[in-house]
């Protein structure tokens, strides 16, 4: 028999102790938080939850810092929402404590009369600071200090990521969606095209031709799919109308390229001219948030705004349909996992999932302890 049982059992998708162990795993790895384009304005900021930690990434006079988004005084959130721009210092909305770029509370109302904190006392109350690094426009945060540098973690994929940073425009669509399944179900869903005929007959199946080749690379992996001739013609035509410049690093690769940066960053590139960036962010043993951004390749000057609107509108609608279909079927998997105890049976066309499982098991030392 060609198929073999998966390394993970159903219990590995619903057990709270296992979920806690996997959050610690995520804390040790670089997590994509956004593009530097989002933080160009003075005082601009974004908030993410990474491995259960509330992380604030903010511009401080042209320098980006990642800090815990919780005031040291009475623990109010410093920034509410997911993104914004603020004037003045980082200020707690509860009692007005203000923080500098190092997370030190430098402004404490009534400090002399009520707290008596000297410089060292204030520094002892500094916000937890997290490692922040970037490759081109891609911003990454690591919650647990130590480990390989961002470039070392990316390995050979750093070249592609830099090329995508250089060759792609700002997102034309983005959204964060709650999904009712364990985060690994979401990752596994993007690691194979076996489900495309059944789940996406009128969406993704109109793009890819069913071929699939996988190249594991350390923790990460890359999948290559061919695209249908009619989809290729559409992209060539759209590229000409908009003057899209295909990503140079993918010259000669006219199909669909899908990169998984372990554990939960998925980047798909179609015909070298569109990039989909997805993070699958665990929120509970049976829930995660899928956050996506869609970007077109950079265009030459003079592209028609009407043509651009037509192309991006079509792509946004196609992506929404595809994700709606995936969201529904992943929810069914999440519900089904509550009623079984064994492991899934993986065919050879699902070996990329097997590699993903092996990397998780290796990172956890073979179990959730």
C-alpha positions, 0 to 999 in steps of 0.5 A: 500500500502506498498510503501511510497513517499520518504522524499526528492523531486526532487528539493532536488537533484538539488537546489543550496541552498540545495546543499550549506546546504548539504555541510555545513552538510558534513563539520560537519561530519568526512570525510575519506581522505585516509589510513595512508599507503599513508603518510609513507614517510617523507614529503608525502601528499595528497589533498582532497576537503571536503565540498568545502574546499581544504584540505592538509594532510601532514606528518611533521617529522612523525606527520600528520597535516590537513591544508588549501591548500591555501597560505595566501599571494596571495592564490596560491595552496600550493600542486597541484595534489592529492598526492605526496612526497616533500623534505624540508618545505611546500613551496608556488610555487608562491613567496616561502613562507614556512610554519611549521607544525602549518601552520605558514609562518615562511619563507617569502622572503624579509620580513624585507624590504617588509612586516615587519611581526613579530612573531605575524604577521606571526601567524595571517597569519597561514593556517586554520587547520582542525581536523585530527583523525585516527582509525587504518589506516583510516584517517579522517578530519573534516572541521568544529570544534567541535562535537563528537570525531571520536570514538563516531561518529563511535559508534559500528562500530569502532570495525569493522573499527579497524578489517578491518584496522588490517586485510586488506592489502594496496589497489591493485586498486584505482581511482577517477571518476567524476559522472554526478548526485547529490551525494545522488543518488550515496549513494542511489545506494549503499543502496539497491540491488533491482537494481542488477538484472536489472543493474548488471546481469553479474557483481554483480548479479554473487556475491550476491544472492538477499537476503537483511537485513538492520540494521540502527544504529544512523546516520549510517546503515549496509546491509547484503546480501548473496552471491551465492554458486559459488561465495562463492566457488570461494572465498574459493579457492582464499583464499586458493591459496593466504593464505588470512586470513578472517577478524576475526570480520566477522567470521561466516559472509560469505556473503556481508556486506555493511556499510554506515558511514553517510553521504558519506563513503561506505565500502563493505566487500565480504566473509570477504576477500575483502574490497571496500572503496568508498567516494562519494564527492559532487562537484556540485548540479548535480555532484560528485566524486566517489573515491574507493579503493580495498583491499584484506585481509592480506595473509600468507607468500609465496603467489604466485605472479602470483596467486595474480596478477590473483585474483586482475586482476579479481576483478579489472575488475569485479569492473570496470564493476560494477561501469561502470554500476552504473555510467551510470544508476546514470547519467540517474537518474541525467538527469531524476531528472531535469524533475520532481518535486515530490518524489520517491516511495520507497518500503519496500526493499528500507527502507535503503534509507528512513533512509538515507533521515531521517538522512539528514532531521534531520541534516538539521532541516527538510529543507535546511535552 
